[in-house]
Structures are given as structure tokens and as C-alpha cells.
Amino acid sequence: MKRIGLLSDTHGFIHPRVSVFFKDCDEIWHAGDIGNMETARRLSEIKPLRAVYGNIDGNDIRISYKEYEVFECEGVRVLIIHIGGYPGRYTSRARQLIERYKPKLFISGHSHILKVMPDKKYNLLHINPGAAGKQGLHQVITAVRFVIDGPEIKDLEVLEVERR
């Protein structure tokens, strides 16, 4: 069993409540637009960090992190990419990767809109954790935590902090 903390679109900002929200997690996954290496370093001090780069990330982030990640967690194949869309409206790149790797869990960011949606066509769960940073049109900072226990993805909880 693994407890996962998931966020995206920090744009160089980590709200103080994120570290408390992720304190019992085993890993943190970041779905891109990290913002800078300092943000990645600070997140990795909370828990081990797995991340992909996003469209606003510079060369330092792109050298350290990949465009997408495919890996197994507790027997669940996971695909993370920053710009991916959502069920029925995937980007062509995301669709290509989903068809190639057949993940059970597909994670993307970019939209700043929190979404958790099953995709019956590809037999997967899609999660977009929304935006954990202060930049963008979103009014609420969001992050997600959940448990992967064997084949089950469960106990999903959302952190919501009003943006000021």
C-alpha cells in the first residue's frame, strides 16, 4: 500500500498547508509546471518526488524531469504528463501514450481544474489535481492525496485553500 500526494501547476509556490496535507504520504507526484528547481527541492524534502515538466518550466527543470513518466506503483501502471486533456478530450500525445502504455491511472495537469473521472473506453482513472500555485485564473488552490493498495485506487481526499 502506498499513500500518494498529487499536485500540479505550483508555478514556484508551495502553500504551507501542502506539507501538512502530504505528511503521511509515501511519495509526492507533480504533474508539471513546477516553476523552478527550488520548488522541486522543497517538495522532495517533504517526501520523495516524482515529477514531469510542464509548458512553463525552463531548461533546468526539463533537464531534471521528463515530458512524461510511465511506471508501476503497487502493480498499477501510471502515466503522468502535464498537458493531457481528459476522457473524451485527450490531446493527441496523451491518447498516443495511453494507447501505447495502457495505464490504469492517467494523471495530467495544465488546466488548473480539479477533475477525477473514470474512462470506460481505456479502462482507467483520470486525475487532474487542479492547481496548487497562486498563478492562473483558479480561485482555489487544490492538491489531492490517495491510496494505491494493490489494484485499488482509493481514499481520495482533496485539499482546498481559498486563494487570496
ChimeraX attribute file (.defattr): number of C-alpha atoms within 10 A of each C-alpha:
attribute: neighborCount
match mode: 1-to-1
recipient: residues
	/A:1	13
	/A:2	15
	/A:3	21
	/A:4	21
	/A:5	28
	/A:6	28
	/A:7	31
	/A:8	32
	/A:9	33
	/A:10	27
	/A:11	21
	/A:12	18
	/A:13	16
	/A:14	19
	/A:15	15
	/A:16	8
	/A:17	13
	/A:18	22
	/A:19	17
	/A:20	11
	/A:21	16
	/A:22	22
	/A:23	14
	/A:24	14
	/A:25	20
	/A:26	16
	/A:27	20
	/A:28	21
	/A:29	22
	/A:30	29
	/A:31	31
	/A:32	30
	/A:33	27
	/A:34	30
	/A:35	22
	/A:36	18
	/A:37	15
	/A:38	12
	/A:39	16
	/A:40	20
	/A:41	12
	/A:42	13
	/A:43	22
	/A:44	15
	/A:45	11
	/A:46	18
	/A:47	19
	/A:48	13
	/A:49	18
	/A:50	18
	/A:51	26
	/A:52	24
	/A:53	29
	/A:54	28
	/A:55	15
	/A:56	15
	/A:57	19
	/A:58	15
	/A:59	11
	/A:60	12
	/A:61	21
	/A:62	14
	/A:63	9
	/A:64	12
	/A:65	17
	/A:66	16
	/A:67	16
	/A:68	20
	/A:69	16
	/A:70	17
	/A:71	13
	/A:72	12
	/A:73	16
	/A:74	15
	/A:75	13
	/A:76	17
	/A:77	17
	/A:78	20
	/A:79	22
	/A:80	30
	/A:81	26
	/A:82	25
	/A:83	23
	/A:84	24
	/A:85	21
	/A:86	24
	/A:87	19
	/A:88	10
	/A:89	10
	/A:90	14
	/A:91	14
	/A:92	11
	/A:93	12
	/A:94	22
	/A:95	19
	/A:96	12
	/A:97	19
	/A:98	21
	/A:99	10
	/A:100	9
	/A:101	14
	/A:102	18
	/A:103	23
	/A:104	22
	/A:105	22
	/A:106	26
	/A:107	29
	/A:108	28
	/A:109	28
	/A:110	22
	/A:111	21
	/A:112	23
	/A:113	16
	/A:114	21
	/A:115	16
	/A:116	16
	/A:117	14
	/A:118	17
	/A:119	16
	/A:120	10
	/A:121	8
	/A:122	14
	/A:123	12
	/A:124	19
	/A:125	19
	/A:126	23
	/A:127	21
	/A:128	28
	/A:129	30
	/A:130	28
	/A:131	28
	/A:132	30
	/A:133	25
	/A:134	19
	/A:135	16
	/A:136	11
	/A:137	10
	/A:138	18
	/A:139	15
	/A:140	20
	/A:141	27
	/A:142	27
	/A:143	28
	/A:144	25
	/A:145	23
	/A:146	17
	/A:147	19
	/A:148	18
	/A:149	16
	/A:150	12
	/A:151	13
	/A:152	13
	/A:153	18
	/A:154	12
	/A:155	11
	/A:156	14
	/A:157	13
	/A:158	15
	/A:159	17
	/A:160	16
	/A:161	15
	/A:162	9
	/A:163	14
	/A:164	7
